[in-house]
């Protein structure tokens, strides 16, 4: 199974709920394509200059349980 990675400086533990406001077009597309399989929320170290290269080796598979579409998409 392949899942899209959504990097954040916070982590979601299994069974947890995290409200997100998705406004960047690349992540809006990721959410739209996630469907029932969901996506993986991975933690990055925000202290590193290039955080995307410093993803920690842990992620949680996330499913969308509710959403509201705001005027900005």
Backbone bond lengths (Angstrom), bond angles and torsions (degrees), N, CA, C in turn:
res aa  C-N    CA-C-N  psi(-1)  N-CA   C-N-CA  omega(-1)  CA-C   N-CA-C  phi
1 X - - - 1.453 - - 1.526 108.36 -
2 X 1.308 116.67 138.02 1.451 121.89 175.44 1.523 109.08 -112.88
3 X 1.317 115.57 135.57 1.455 121.41 178.42 1.523 108.96 -127.87
4 X 1.310 116.20 144.21 1.460 120.69 173.90 1.520 108.65 -70.28
5 X 1.336 116.48 145.99 1.462 121.81 178.21 1.519 110.33 -99.82
6 X 1.315 115.89 130.19 1.459 122.21 176.33 1.524 106.87 -114.53
7 X 1.335 118.09 103.26 1.461 120.51 -176.96 1.528 112.50 -80.28
8 X 1.313 115.62 133.15 1.466 122.39 176.57 1.521 109.31 -139.58
9 X 1.312 116.49 161.73 1.468 120.04 175.41 1.526 110.84 -88.85
10 X 1.317 117.31 6.93 1.465 123.18 175.77 1.526 107.53 -122.35
11 X 1.319 116.36 161.76 1.462 119.13 179.19 1.525 109.83 -126.66
12 X 1.296 115.68 148.11 1.460 123.08 178.64 1.521 108.35 -110.17
13 X 1.304 116.05 122.96 1.458 120.32 177.85 1.523 110.03 -82.25
14 X 1.332 117.77 153.75 1.463 120.31 178.59 1.529 111.53 -53.30
15 X 1.315 116.27 134.95 1.456 121.89 -179.26 1.517 113.56 87.31
16 X 1.318 117.49 -7.96 1.459 121.14 -178.43 1.530 112.22 -82.52
17 X 1.313 115.03 168.44 1.463 122.77 178.16 1.524 107.27 -127.16
18 X 1.329 116.70 134.06 1.460 121.05 -179.80 1.531 109.29 -137.12
19 X 1.321 117.27 115.12 1.465 118.50 175.17 1.531 109.28 -73.58
20 X 1.312 116.21 134.83 1.461 122.33 178.84 1.515 109.89 -127.01
21 X 1.313 117.06 147.70 1.460 122.24 171.46 1.522 105.94 -114.86
22 X 1.314 115.74 106.98 1.457 122.37 -176.00 1.528 107.75 -95.14
23 X 1.345 117.36 115.66 1.463 119.94 -176.88 1.525 113.20 -127.50
24 X 1.329 118.18 -18.61 1.464 119.56 178.35 1.528 108.81 -77.03
25 X 1.342 117.43 134.96 1.470 120.37 -177.37 1.526 114.38 -54.41
26 X 1.338 117.95 -38.37 1.473 119.09 -178.89 1.519 111.65 -65.45
27 X 1.328 117.63 -35.49 1.461 120.04 179.26 1.528 110.90 -81.62
28 X 1.323 118.31 -29.46 1.462 120.27 172.91 1.527 109.58 -61.63
29 X 1.343 116.68 -41.85 1.465 120.70 178.07 1.529 110.10 -65.37
30 X 1.329 117.26 -41.07 1.453 121.04 179.32 1.529 110.81 -60.07
31 X 1.327 116.32 -45.04 1.465 120.86 179.76 1.528 110.54 -64.17
32 X 1.330 116.44 -42.26 1.466 120.26 179.48 1.528 111.39 -62.32
33 X 1.331 117.55 -34.98 1.459 121.89 -178.17 1.532 112.87 -87.46
34 X 1.325 117.60 -10.49 1.465 120.94 -175.35 1.526 111.85 -63.66
35 X 1.320 116.81 -40.39 1.458 120.22 179.11 1.512 112.43 54.94
36 X 1.323 116.35 -145.97 1.456 121.61 -177.50 1.519 112.95 -76.06
37 X 1.338 117.51 -20.55 1.468 119.29 -178.93 1.517 112.24 -74.77
38 X 1.343 118.21 -22.31 1.448 121.99 178.18 1.516 112.66 80.84
39 X 1.318 115.84 -157.82 1.456 122.40 178.67 1.518 107.83 -149.26
40 X 1.316 116.56 172.66 1.466 121.09 -179.13 1.521 109.42 -108.09
41 X 1.302 116.33 125.75 1.457 122.77 176.56 1.524 106.61 -92.92
42 X 1.333 116.23 115.97 1.464 120.02 -177.36 1.524 109.58 -116.86
43 X 1.311 114.80 146.13 1.456 120.89 -176.50 1.519 110.56 -92.43
44 X 1.325 115.47 135.91 1.460 121.48 175.46 1.527 108.48 -115.89
45 X 1.307 114.92 159.08 1.462 120.94 177.48 1.525 107.79 -91.58
46 X 1.339 118.56 106.04 1.465 120.73 -175.43 1.523 113.45 -68.07
47 X 1.328 117.62 -11.54 1.466 120.56 179.38 1.523 112.31 -80.56
48 X 1.324 116.77 -14.69 1.459 120.70 -179.43 1.523 109.83 -81.81
49 X 1.319 118.48 143.06 1.466 120.70 -177.23 1.524 113.42 -64.31
50 X 1.322 117.69 -34.28 1.458 121.24 178.32 1.522 107.27 -119.79
51 X 1.323 116.32 80.80 1.468 122.13 -170.83 1.521 112.89 -59.81
52 X 1.337 118.61 -32.07 1.463 119.08 -179.02 1.530 112.02 -65.06
53 X 1.315 117.21 -24.48 1.464 119.90 176.96 1.517 111.13 -87.00
54 X 1.308 117.13 -5.13 1.460 121.22 -176.71 1.525 111.72 -118.95
55 X 1.333 115.78 42.69 1.455 119.68 176.26 1.521 108.65 -71.15
56 X 1.298 115.54 135.29 1.456 120.29 176.11 1.529 108.71 -73.04
57 X 1.325 118.11 151.06 1.466 120.66 -173.94 1.526 113.36 -80.55
58 X 1.311 116.54 47.83 1.461 121.29 178.10 1.524 108.02 -146.73
59 X 1.309 115.38 143.76 1.464 120.87 178.27 1.521 107.98 -151.50
60 X 1.303 116.23 160.13 1.458 122.36 176.62 1.512 108.65 -123.09
61 X 1.316 116.17 130.23 1.469 120.13 175.53 1.523 108.01 -71.08
62 X 1.323 115.37 128.85 1.457 122.13 -173.82 1.524 109.61 -118.33
63 X 1.312 115.77 138.28 1.459 120.60 171.38 1.522 108.36 -118.00
64 X 1.308 115.47 145.61 1.462 121.13 -179.95 1.525 107.70 -85.25
65 X 1.335 116.53 124.04 1.457 119.76 -178.25 1.526 112.28 -105.71
66 X 1.328 117.09 -18.22 1.462 120.51 -179.95 1.521 107.69 -165.28
67 X 1.324 116.72 148.54 1.458 119.22 175.52 1.520 110.29 -155.40
68 X 1.300 115.23 156.24 1.464 124.42 172.57 1.511 107.00 -126.64
69 X 1.311 117.31 135.14 1.468 121.02 177.17 1.518 107.98 -92.32
70 X 1.330 115.54 119.39 1.456 122.42 179.29 1.529 110.31 -89.33
71 X 1.316 118.72 167.91 1.465 120.64 -178.54 1.533 114.52 -56.93
72 X 1.333 118.17 -27.99 1.458 119.98 -179.55 1.529 113.15 -87.21
73 X 1.327 116.53 10.39 1.459 121.25 176.28 1.502 113.87 103.08
